[in-house]
Amino acid sequence: MQGTMLIFKADGSDKQVRQLDRAPVLEELKAAIGGGWIESVPYFDQIEWRGEWRKCWAICDEEGKLKGLDINPRATLLWEKSLRQTHGAVSMDDILCGTVSVLFGDDEFMQAL
């Protein structure tokens, strides 16, 4: 089982890349988004990684906007790219706030999520 967790902070700092040999547990997922309730980002199910589109699972803090967390422009742009890849031309009318984590990997890793 091999997977990757990308962590995008709203402050624009370099993304963190973590290689995983097992699916992360709930506490690790919460830590990856800075705490809070985990929400799956709707339709953010593809990410381009090293020139290849990969199936993924993107998560954020469910209450990020309510908490007044900063807008995450990088993660929002990646979300928009994912929507274009899977649904063609789209117009974004939403944003992601706070830290966003994107997980992808081999079939065994993805099924374990």
Residue, then its C-alpha position, 0 to 999 in steps of 0.5 A: m500500500q502506497g499513498t501520498m498526502l499533500i497539505f496546502k496551507a492557506d498562507g501560501s507556504d510550500k505544500q507539504v508532501r507526506q509519503l504513506d504506507r498505510a491509510p491515515v487514521l482520523e486524528e492524522l486526517k484532522a491534524a492535516i487540516g489543522g483540526g476541526w470537522i473533516e469535510s470531503v471537498p465535493y467534486f475534487d476527485q482528480i489531481e495532476w501529480r507529476g504530469e499525470w491525473r490521479k484519482c484523489w480525496a480532498i478534505c478541508d475543515e467543514e466549518g472553515k468559512l464559519k470560523g473565518l479561516d483565510i481563503n486558500p487560493r492554491a487549493t481553490l485553483l486545484w479544485e477548479k482544475s479538477l472540476r474542469q478535468t472531470h466536468g469540462a468548462v466550469s465557472m467557480d462560485d465557491i472558495l476553499c478556506g483554511t488548510v486543505s489536504v489531498l490524498f491519493g495512491d494505489d488502489e489498495f490505499m484509495q480503497a482503505l480511505 
